[in-house]
């Protein structure tokens, strides 16, 4: 099958440091190539892939100090994809709804994976107007705010099985990884660690949009001797960081669409203590790969009991549910369905 993957340009594929969508695009692209498909990746020029790369910008926009208008680059991305459209059996977009007007008129077999939160009132009109655009959710719970969208499947994220080695013996600290933002609730993770007297290591980025929140509400929490702030880390450092943790604390306060950090942790055999929000109950197997909690007292209780979980079983469940090959196979099934509906060639 001839497949186009159209990635955001904000990060490289895969990202050099933090980045969720572009990381998933990378895992999917490489898995499709391994499965024998002819894949073209539209992405930033600093991306690394076994697929054919069509570079739209010289480097990822976040790392380009000269980028002032991301929309200009995104418009060029749409044009490049349209120019090559006849070369593909299916086009897979990861850029939200930005391509909808163009895709409706191209008449090409295509689909869009929606990677972000959808409980935003501004989205209602878009997905009502473009109810003909096939979209894929990354969890069933993500669909809730947009029942009018043309959902054609749910595909959970996956990782290469050899990306993170199994870590049987943790070093005894709790871990937090991701962004320092209000909805990620690093403050809850720090509170649990402090009340249990367990060190916590925090590997997280601080976006410009969250700087005021960090300075006013979080920075002082890092002064505690139990708290170690590592900063933003890349792929090569995650295995040691997550594998050494007693547990990942994922005490979020928002409708998480998926939560890639959870499957990164369980790939290492590290269980997760998480608030029952959004997709979390779909991703975690309660009592197997971690514990689901509803309040801070539950988080304290379950974090104290986390060593009772079998890390070998945590890893095994990851292998059963969240491999990138499974993710790619799920998408190939949907590709064939949208191609058949479009009247194209099945690969």
C-alpha positions as CSV (number, residue, x, y, z in Angstrom):
1,X,0.0,0.0,0.0
2,X,1.2,3.5,-0.8
3,X,0.7,5.6,2.3
4,X,1.3,9.3,3.1
5,X,1.9,10.4,6.7
6,X,1.4,14.1,7.2
7,X,2.9,15.3,10.5
8,X,2.9,18.6,12.3
9,X,6.0,20.6,11.8
10,X,6.3,21.8,15.4
11,X,8.6,19.0,16.3
12,X,10.8,16.7,14.3
13,X,9.8,13.1,13.7
14,X,10.7,11.7,16.2
15,X,11.1,14.7,18.5
16,X,14.5,15.4,19.9
17,X,13.0,16.1,23.3
18,X,9.4,16.3,24.5
19,X,6.7,15.7,21.9
20,X,3.7,13.3,21.7
21,X,2.1,13.5,18.3
22,X,5.3,13.5,16.3
23,X,6.6,10.6,18.4
24,X,3.5,8.5,17.6
25,X,3.8,9.5,13.9
26,X,7.4,8.2,14.0
27,X,6.5,4.8,15.6
28,X,3.6,4.3,13.1
29,X,5.7,5.3,10.1
30,X,8.5,2.9,10.9
31,X,6.2,0.0,11.7
32,X,4.4,0.5,8.4
33,X,7.7,0.4,6.6
34,X,8.7,-2.8,8.4
35,X,5.4,-4.3,7.4
36,X,6.3,-3.7,3.7
37,X,4.3,-0.7,2.9
38,X,5.6,2.2,0.7
39,X,5.4,5.2,3.1
40,X,6.1,8.9,2.5
41,X,6.5,11.2,5.5
42,X,5.8,14.9,5.2
43,X,7.6,16.5,8.1
44,X,10.4,18.9,9.1
45,X,13.7,18.4,7.5
46,X,15.5,17.3,10.7
47,X,13.3,14.2,10.9
48,X,14.8,10.7,10.8
49,X,12.9,7.9,9.1
50,X,13.2,4.7,7.0
51,X,10.4,6.1,4.8
52,X,10.7,8.5,2.0
53,X,11.0,12.0,3.6
54,X,9.4,15.1,2.0
55,X,10.9,17.9,4.1
56,X,8.6,21.0,4.3
57,X,10.8,23.0,6.6
58,X,14.5,22.9,7.2
59,X,14.0,22.1,10.9
60,X,11.2,21.7,13.4
61,X,9.5,25.0,14.2
62,X,10.0,24.8,17.9
63,X,13.8,24.7,17.4
64,X,13.8,27.4,14.7
65,X,14.6,30.8,16.2
66,X,13.6,32.5,13.0
67,X,10.0,31.0,12.9
68,X,7.5,33.8,13.6
69,X,4.5,32.5,11.7
70,X,3.8,28.8,12.0
71,X,0.7,29.1,9.8
72,X,2.8,30.0,6.8
73,X,4.7,26.7,7.1
74,X,1.5,24.7,7.8
75,X,0.0,26.1,4.6
76,X,3.1,25.0,2.7
77,X,2.7,21.6,4.2
78,X,-0.8,21.3,2.9
79,X,0.3,22.3,-0.6
80,X,3.2,19.8,-0.7
81,X,0.9,17.0,0.3
82,X,-1.7,18.0,-2.3
83,X,1.0,18.2,-5.0
84,X,1.9,14.5,-4.3
85,X,-1.6,13.2,-3.7
86,X,-1.8,11.1,-6.8
87,X,1.2,9.0,-5.6
88,X,-0.8,7.5,-2.7
89,X,-3.6,5.1,-2.0
90,X,-4.4,6.8,1.2
91,X,-3.3,10.0,3.0
92,X,-3.1,10.0,6.8
93,X,-3.1,13.4,8.4
94,X,-2.0,14.2,12.0
95,X,-2.7,18.0,11.8
96,X,-6.2,18.3,13.2
97,X,-8.8,19.8,10.9
98,X,-6.5,22.2,9.0
99,X,-6.6,20.1,5.8
100,X,-10.4,19.6,5.7
101,X,-11.3,22.2,3.0
102,X,-8.5,20.9,0.8
103,X,-9.2,17.2,1.4
104,X,-12.9,17.6,0.7
105,X,-12.0,18.9,-2.8
106,X,-9.1,16.6,-3.6
107,X,-11.5,13.6,-3.4
108,X,-8.6,11.3,-2.2
109,X,-8.9,8.5,0.3
110,X,-7.8,10.0,3.6
111,X,-8.2,10.0,7.3
112,X,-7.2,12.1,10.3
113,X,-6.0,11.0,13.7
114,X,-7.1,13.5,16.3
115,X,-4.4,13.6,18.9
116,X,-5.6,16.4,21.2
117,X,-8.4,17.3,23.6
118,X,-11.7,17.9,21.9
119,X,-13.8,19.5,24.7
120,X,-13.3,22.9,23.1
121,X,-16.5,24.8,22.1
122,X,-14.9,26.3,19.0
123,X,-14.6,22.8,17.5
124,X,-18.3,22.2,17.3
125,X,-18.9,24.1,14.1
126,X,-15.9,22.6,12.3
127,X,-16.9,19.0,12.9
128,X,-20.5,19.6,12.1
129,X,-19.6,21.2,8.8
130,X,-17.0,18.5,8.0
131,X,-19.0,15.5,9.1
132,X,-17.8,13.7,5.9
133,X,-14.2,13.8,7.0
134,X,-13.1,10.4,8.4
135,X,-11.4,10.7,11.8
136,X,-9.8,8.3,14.2
137,X,-9.8,8.7,18.0
138,X,-6.9,7.6,20.2
139,X,-9.4,6.5,22.9
140,X,-13.1,6.0,23.0
141,X,-13.4,8.6,25.7
142,X,-11.8,11.3,23.5
143,X,-14.9,11.1,21.2
144,X,-17.4,12.3,23.8
145,X,-17.5,16.1,23.0
146,X,-17.9,15.5,19.2
147,X,-20.5,12.8,18.6
148,X,-21.3,14.4,15.2
149,X,-17.8,13.7,13.8
150,X,-17.3,10.9,11.3
151,X,-15.6,8.4,13.5
152,X,-14.1,5.4,11.6
153,X,-12.2,3.8,14.4
154,X,-10.2,4.0,17.7
155,X,-6.5,3.1,17.6
156,X,-4.5,3.1,20.8
157,X,-1.0,4.3,20.5
158,X,1.9,1.8,20.4
159,X,5.6,1.7,21.0
160,X,8.3,-0.5,19.4
161,X,8.8,-3.5,21.7
162,X,12.5,-3.0,21.9
163,X,12.3,0.7,22.6
164,X,12.4,0.4,26.4
165,X,14.1,-2.6,28.2
166,X,12.3,-4.2,31.1
167,X,13.5,-3.0,34.5
168,X,12.9,-5.6,37.2
169,X,14.3,-3.6,40.2
170,X,13.4,0.1,40.7
171,X,15.6,2.5,42.5
172,X,12.9,3.6,44.9
173,X,11.7,7.0,43.7
174,X,8.5,8.2,42.1
175,X,8.5,9.7,38.6
176,X,6.6,12.5,36.9
177,X,7.2,13.1,33.2
178,X,5.5,15.4,30.7
179,X,4.7,19.2,30.9
180,X,4.5,21.5,33.9
181,X,0.9,22.7,33.4
182,X,-2.2,23.1,35.5
183,X,-4.0,20.0,34.1
184,X,-1.0,17.7,34.5
185,X,-0.9,18.4,38.3
186,X,2.7,17.9,39.2
187,X,1.7,19.5,42.5
188,X,-0.4,16.4,43.3
189,X,2.5,14.1,42.5
190,X,4.8,16.1,44.8
191,X,2.2,16.0,47.6
192,X,2.0,12.2,47.4
193,X,5.7,11.8,47.4
194,X,6.2,14.2,50.3
195,X,3.4,12.6,52.4
196,X,4.9,9.2,51.9
197,X,8.5,10.3,52.4
198,X,9.6,9.0,49.0
199,X,11.9,11.0,46.6
200,X,10.3,12.2,43.3
201,X,12.1,13.0,40.1
202,X,10.5,15.3,37.7
203,X,11.4,15.2,34.0
204,X,9.3,17.9,32.4
205,X,9.3,20.9,30.0
206,X,7.9,24.3,30.8
207,X,6.2,26.0,27.9
208,X,6.1,29.7,27.7
209,X,2.3,29.5,28.2
210,X,2.8,27.8,31.5
211,X,5.7,29.9,32.8
212,X,3.5,32.2,35.0
213,X,1.8,29.1,36.5
214,X,5.1,27.5,37.2
215,X,6.6,30.6,38.8
216,X,3.6,31.4,41.0
217,X,2.4,28.0,42.0
218,X,5.0,25.3,41.4
219,X,8.5,26.6,41.6
220,X,8.6,26.8,45.4
221,X,7.6,23.1,45.6
222,X,10.9,22.2,44.0
223,X,12.8,23.5,47.0
224,X,11.9,20.4,49.0
225,X,14.9,18.0,49.4
226,X,12.7,15.1,48.3
227,X,12.0,16.8,44.9
228,X,14.5,16.6,42.1
229,X,13.8,18.6,38.9
230,X,15.6,17.1,35.9
231,X,14.1,19.2,33.2
232,X,13.1,18.1,29.7
233,X,14.5,14.7,28.6
234,X,14.7,12.9,25.2
235,X,14.1,9.4,24.2
236,X,17.5,8.1,25.1
237,X,17.1,9.1,28.7
238,X,13.6,7.8,29.3
239,X,14.4,4.2,29.7
240,X,16.7,4.8,32.7
241,X,14.4,7.5,34.2
242,X,11.1,5.5,33.9
243,X,12.7,2.1,34.5
244,X,14.2,3.2,37.7
245,X,11.0,4.5,39.2
246,X,8.9,2.7,41.8
247,X,5.9,4.1,40.0
248,X,4.8,6.8,37.6
249,X,2.5,9.3,39.2
250,X,-0.1,10.4,36.6
251,X,-2.5,12.4,38.8
252,X,-4.0,14.5,36.0
253,X,-7.0,16.9,36.2
254,X,-8.3,16.9,32.6
255,X,-9.8,14.6,30.0
256,X,-6.6,13.0,28.8
257,X,-7.0,11.8,25.2
258,X,-4.5,9.0,25.7
259,X,-1.5,9.5,27.9
260,X,1.6,8.2,26.1
261,X,3.7,8.5,29.3
262,X,1.6,5.7,30.8
263,X,2.6,3.1,28.2
264,X,6.2,4.3,28.2
265,X,6.3,3.5,31.9
266,X,4.6,0.1,31.7
267,X,7.0,-0.8,28.8
268,X,9.7,-0.6,31.4
269,X,7.6,-2.7,33.9
270,X,6.9,0.4,35.9
271,X,3.3,0.6,37.2
272,X,1.3,3.8,37.2
273,X,-0.9,5.5,39.8
274,X,-3.4,7.6,37.9
275,X,-6.5,9.6,38.4
276,X,-9.6,8.2,36.7
277,X,-9.8,10.9,34.0
278,X,-10.4,10.7,30.2
279,X,-8.7,7.7,28.6
280,X,-6.9,6.5,31.7
281,X,-9.3,3.6,32.5
282,X,-8.9,2.4,28.9
283,X,-5.1,2.4,29.0
284,X,-4.4,1.1,32.5
285,X,-5.5,-2.3,33.7
286,X,-6.5,-1.6,37.3
287,X,-4.6,-3.8,39.7
288,X,-2.3,-5.1,36.9
289,X,-0.4,-2.3,35.2
290,X,-1.2,0.2,37.9
291,X,-4.0,1.6,40.1
292,X,-6.9,3.9,39.2
293,X,-7.8,6.4,41.9
294,X,-10.5,9.0,42.4
295,X,-9.0,11.3,45.0
296,X,-5.8,12.2,46.8
297,X,-6.3,9.8,49.7
298,X,-6.8,7.0,47.2
299,X,-3.6,8.1,45.4
300,X,-1.7,8.0,48.7
301,X,-3.0,4.5,49.6
302,X,-2.3,3.0,46.2
303,X,1.2,4.7,45.8
304,X,2.1,3.1,49.1
305,X,1.0,-0.3,47.9
306,X,2.5,-0.1,44.4
307,X,5.3,-2.6,45.1
308,X,2.7,-5.4,45.4
309,X,2.2,-5.3,41.6
310,X,4.3,-7.7,39.5
311,X,6.6,-5.7,37.2
312,X,7.0,-8.7,34.8
313,X,3.2,-8.8,34.4
314,X,3.2,-5.0,33.8
315,X,5.7,-5.5,30.9
316,X,3.8,-8.5,29.5
317,X,0.5,-6.5,29.4
318,X,2.3,-3.8,27.5
319,X,3.6,-6.3,24.9
320,X,0.0,-7.6,24.5
321,X,-1.7,-4.3,24.1
322,X,0.6,-1.5,23.0
323,X,3.1,-2.5,20.4
324,X,3.7,-0.2,17.4
325,X,3.1,-3.2,15.1
326,X,-0.4,-3.7,16.5
327,X,-1.0,0.0,16.1
328,X,0.1,-0.1,12.4
329,X,-2.0,-3.2,11.7
330,X,-5.1,-1.4,13.2
331,X,-4.5,1.6,10.9
332,X,-4.0,-0.6,7.8
333,X,-7.4,-2.1,8.4
334,X,-8.9,1.4,8.5
335,X,-6.9,2.5,5.5
336,X,-8.4,-0.4,3.5
337,X,-11.9,0.6,4.6
338,X,-11.6,4.2,3.6
339,X,-9.9,3.2,0.3
340,X,-12.8,0.8,-0.5
341,X,-15.3,3.5,0.2
342,X,-13.5,5.9,-2.0
343,X,-13.4,3.3,-4.8
344,X,-9.6,3.2,-4.9
345,X,-7.0,0.4,-5.0
346,X,-6.4,-1.8,-2.0
347,X,-2.8,-2.6,-1.2
